[in-house]
Amino acid sequence: MTCEPVITEACYLLRRLPGAADAVLANVEKKIFQLPFLLGSSCLGVRALMRKYARIPMDLADACLVRLAEETGSGRLLTLDSDFSVYRWRKTRPFELLIDL
């Protein structure tokens, strides 16, 4: 599971690798990457997180992933972003990072 801001960020970061953005979008189309998160209904929480972590600073994709963890009850995360070692979901829970940073 992920969210649209993460898909956007992934496509941007992979833009120089031919076919990579298309592969990301193909995984969305095939429902390999599920997108259950709706920013509209989570905006208040996302904004609060971005204010809380403003010193890092937390971007929209990161805030949406923290809210997604809170909504799904899972802090297991595949990321290369070291900020997730600082972020907490449900206020105190650390993320279980699936890649050692």
Contacts in CASP RR format, 6 or more apart in sequence:
PFRMAT RR
TARGET T0000
AUTHOR 0000-0000-0000
METHOD contacts of the structure
MODEL  1
MTCEPVITEACYLLRRLPGAADAVLANVEKKIFQLPFLLGSSCLGVRALM
RKYARIPMDLADACLVRLAEETGSGRLLTLDSDFSVYRWRKTRPFELLID
L
1 33 0 8 1.000
1 34 0 8 1.000
1 35 0 8 1.000
1 36 0 8 1.000
1 37 0 8 1.000
1 68 0 8 1.000
1 72 0 8 1.000
2 33 0 8 1.000
2 34 0 8 1.000
2 35 0 8 1.000
2 37 0 8 1.000
2 65 0 8 1.000
2 68 0 8 1.000
3 35 0 8 1.000
3 37 0 8 1.000
3 39 0 8 1.000
3 61 0 8 1.000
3 64 0 8 1.000
3 65 0 8 1.000
3 68 0 8 1.000
4 35 0 8 1.000
4 37 0 8 1.000
4 39 0 8 1.000
4 64 0 8 1.000
5 39 0 8 1.000
5 59 0 8 1.000
5 60 0 8 1.000
5 61 0 8 1.000
5 64 0 8 1.000
6 61 0 8 1.000
6 64 0 8 1.000
6 65 0 8 1.000
7 24 0 8 1.000
7 25 0 8 1.000
7 28 0 8 1.000
7 33 0 8 1.000
7 35 0 8 1.000
8 61 0 8 1.000
9 59 0 8 1.000
9 61 0 8 1.000
10 21 0 8 1.000
10 24 0 8 1.000
11 20 0 8 1.000
11 21 0 8 1.000
11 24 0 8 1.000
11 25 0 8 1.000
14 20 0 8 1.000
14 21 0 8 1.000
14 24 0 8 1.000
15 21 0 8 1.000
24 33 0 8 1.000
27 33 0 8 1.000
28 35 0 8 1.000
36 68 0 8 1.000
36 71 0 8 1.000
36 72 0 8 1.000
37 64 0 8 1.000
37 67 0 8 1.000
37 68 0 8 1.000
37 71 0 8 1.000
39 46 0 8 1.000
39 64 0 8 1.000
42 64 0 8 1.000
42 67 0 8 1.000
42 71 0 8 1.000
45 63 0 8 1.000
45 67 0 8 1.000
46 60 0 8 1.000
46 63 0 8 1.000
46 64 0 8 1.000
46 67 0 8 1.000
47 63 0 8 1.000
49 58 0 8 1.000
49 63 0 8 1.000
49 66 0 8 1.000
49 67 0 8 1.000
50 57 0 8 1.000
50 58 0 8 1.000
50 59 0 8 1.000
50 60 0 8 1.000
50 63 0 8 1.000
52 58 0 8 1.000
53 62 0 8 1.000
53 63 0 8 1.000
53 83 0 8 1.000
53 86 0 8 1.000
53 87 0 8 1.000
56 83 0 8 1.000
56 86 0 8 1.000
58 66 0 8 1.000
58 83 0 8 1.000
58 87 0 8 1.000
62 81 0 8 1.000
62 83 0 8 1.000
62 84 0 8 1.000
62 87 0 8 1.000
65 77 0 8 1.000
65 79 0 8 1.000
65 84 0 8 1.000
66 87 0 8 1.000
66 88 0 8 1.000
66 89 0 8 1.000
69 75 0 8 1.000
69 77 0 8 1.000
69 89 0 8 1.000
69 90 0 8 1.000
69 95 0 8 1.000
70 89 0 8 1.000
70 90 0 8 1.000
73 89 0 8 1.000
73 90 0 8 1.000
75 89 0 8 1.000
75 93 0 8 1.000
75 95 0 8 1.000
75 96 0 8 1.000
76 95 0 8 1.000
76 96 0 8 1.000
76 98 0 8 1.000
77 84 0 8 1.000
77 95 0 8 1.000
77 96 0 8 1.000
77 97 0 8 1.000
77 98 0 8 1.000
78 98 0 8 1.000
78 99 0 8 1.000
79 97 0 8 1.000
79 98 0 8 1.000
79 99 0 8 1.000
80 99 0 8 1.000
80 101 0 8 1.000
82 101 0 8 1.000
84 95 0 8 1.000
84 97 0 8 1.000
85 94 0 8 1.000
85 95 0 8 1.000
85 97 0 8 1.000
85 101 0 8 1.000
87 95 0 8 1.000
88 94 0 8 1.000
88 95 0 8 1.000
89 95 0 8 1.000
END
